[in-house]
């Protein structure tokens, strides 16, 4: 295991993605109950747009450690990129249950709805994120809500939301 970790670290430091993938596969095989390794390997697959492999690894990682909020969020984005919006939103609901005071699960839902062309739901999610935490990333949820409103064809409403964002 130590040798595989060293190979992984060296491949990362030297920016050799093929060797890093190989070392990550070795580590995942040697340590199948390590959510961090599974998540790292899932990210490597994601970077290569291998969505089915990535989501399978995120799912394994979540079975190992279902209390890791970031894994739920990342898995949601991979599900969305793979075209499974409903699974993505389900993952974000689990994420939200782990960080009930956070705005990021709502903001992520807005982005996923936006990616799916569900602009009304995207706008509402962004507005909910803003209401929950107005200072989240400088109030950017309002700007995103304005864009979602614009995508629905309501330019005056989009301008009003953007003005509110600019004032904030």
N, C-alpha and C positions, 0 to 999 in steps of 0.2 A: 504494500500500500504506500509506504513512504517513497519508494522508487517511482511509482506512478504519479504521486503528488509532485515530486520534483520534475518529472517529465512534463506534467501539465503546466507548472509554473514557468519552466524554461521556455516552453512553446509559446506561452502567453507573452512573456517578456520579449521574446524574439519575433513576435507577431507572425507566428507560423500556424495559421488556422487549421490546416489539415492535421498537423501533429497534435494540436490542442484538442481537436475532435477525437483523435485516436486515444490520447491519454484520458480524456473525459469518459469515453466509452469503457476503457479499462477500469477506471475508478468506479463508475456506475455498476459494473459487473462485480467488482470486489466489495463494494459498499452499497448494496441495493436499498438499504434503509437510511441513506443519508440524503435528506431532502435538499440540502444545499448543492450537492453534486448533481442530483437529478435536475434541479432548477438551472444550474449552469449549463448542463448539456442541452436542456430544452432551449435555452437562449441561443446556443450555438446553432441548433437546428433552425430556430426562428430567423437568425441572421441569414441563413441560406434559403429562406422561404420554404422550408420543409415543414409545413403546418401540421400535417397529421402526426409526424414524428414528435414535433414540439409539444403538441397538446397531449399526446400519450405520456410524455415524460412529465409534463406539469401535473397531469392527473395522478401519476405515481407519487410524485413529490407531495401532493396534497393528501394522499392517503397516509403517507408517512408523517406529515406534520400539517394537520388541518387548521392549526392555530396561527399560521404564518400569513398575515394579511397581504403582503406583497406578492406572494405566490397566487393568491386568488385574483388579484388585479391583473397580473401578467397573463395568467391563464385566460382571463376574460378577453384580453386583447387578441390572443392567439385564436381563440374560438371565433371571434369576430372576423379576423382576417381569413379564417377558413370558411366563412359564410354562415356560421351558426350563432346568430344574434341571440336567440332565446337562451342557449347555453351560456353565452357571454353574460347576459343580464343575470342569470341564476348565480353565476360565480360572483358577480358584483354584490348581490344580496348577501352572500356569505361574507364577503369582504366588509360590507357595511355593518354586519352584526358584530364583527371583531373590532371595529373602530366607530362606534355609534356617534361620536361627536365630530367625526371628520367629514369634510366636504368632498374629499377626493373620490369616494365611491360614486357619488352623484355626478361629479364632473366626468368621471370615466364613463358612466352610463350615457351621458350626453354625447361624448365623443363616439361611442359605439353606435348609438342610435343615428348620429350624423353620418357615420360611415355606411350605414345601412339605408340611408335615404329617408329615414323616419324623422323628419325635421321638427314636427310638432312635439314629439316625445323628447327629442334632443333639446329643444328650447326649454321645455318644462324641467328637464333634469338640470340644465345649466342654471335656471332660475332658482331651483331648489337648493343647488350647491351654493349659490350666492347668498340666499336667505340663511342657510345654515352657518356660513362662515364668510361674511362679506370681504374680509381681507385675504382670503385664499388666493395666493399668487397675484396679489394686487387687484383683486376684483375681476380677473380675466373671464370668469364665468359669464359676466354680463356681455362682454364682447362676443363670446361664443354664442350666447343666446341671441344677440343681434344678428349674427351670421345665419343662425338657424331660422330666424324670422324672415330674413332676406330670401333664403332659399324657398320659403313658402310663398314668396311673391308679395309680401307686405313691406314695401320699402319705407313707408312712413313709420310703421312700427319698429322696423329695424333701426332707422335713424334715431328714434326716441330711446331705444335701449342703448344704442351706442353713445348717445349724448349722456345718458346716466352713467355709463362706464367712464366716459371722459371726465365727468364731474367728480367721480369717485377717486 
